[in-house]
Amino acid sequence: MELRIGQGYDIHKLEISKKLIIGAVEIDYEKGFVAHSDGDVLIHALIDSILGALNLGDIGTHFPDNDPKYKGIASSILLKKIGELIEKESYKIVNIDSTIICEKPKLKDYIPLMKESLSQILNISSNLISIKAKTKEGLDATGRNESIEAFVVVLLLLI
C-alpha cells in the first residue's frame, strides 16, 4: 500500500466590492479576493496539496497567473482538472484536512456547503473532508481583516 501526503497554503488580499468565494461557495460579505482567478484560497491550497503529494509541482506550474485563459476563472474548474489528474495517476483521496484563517466573515454556516461542494467536484464523500475556521486574534494582515489564508493537508492512496 502506497500512501502520499501533501500540504498546501494560499493567501489572498481582500478588497471592497469583490466577490468572496471559498470552497466554491459564494460568501455574502462586503469584501472579496484580489486575484487573477476567483482567488478561492481553500481550493488553491487544496490543489497545491494534491500536486505536492503527486510530486507534480504547484498551482502556478499548471495554471500560470500570467496566462489570460485563467483570468477570472472559477477555481472549481481548476480543481476538477486536478481531480482528473489524481485518477490518471492511479491515486484516490483518503482524506482532506483544511483550515481557513480569517477574522471576518464568520464561516461556520458555510462550512457544510463548502464540504458538499468540494465533495461533488472531486467525486468523493463529504465525510472525507474536514474544514475548520480560525482567527488570528487581530494579529498581522489576516488578523486586521486585510486577507484570508488557507492550509490544507491531503492523503492519497495508490489504487
Secondary structure, DSSP 8 states (H G I E B T S, - for coil): --EEEEEEEEEEEEEETS-EEETTEEE--SEEE-SSS---HHHHHHHHHHHHHHT---HHHHS-TT-GGGTT--HHHHHHHHHHHHHHTTEEEEEEEEEEE-SSS--TTTHHHHHHHHHHHHTS-GGGEEEEEE--TT-HHHHTTSEEEEEEEEEEEE-
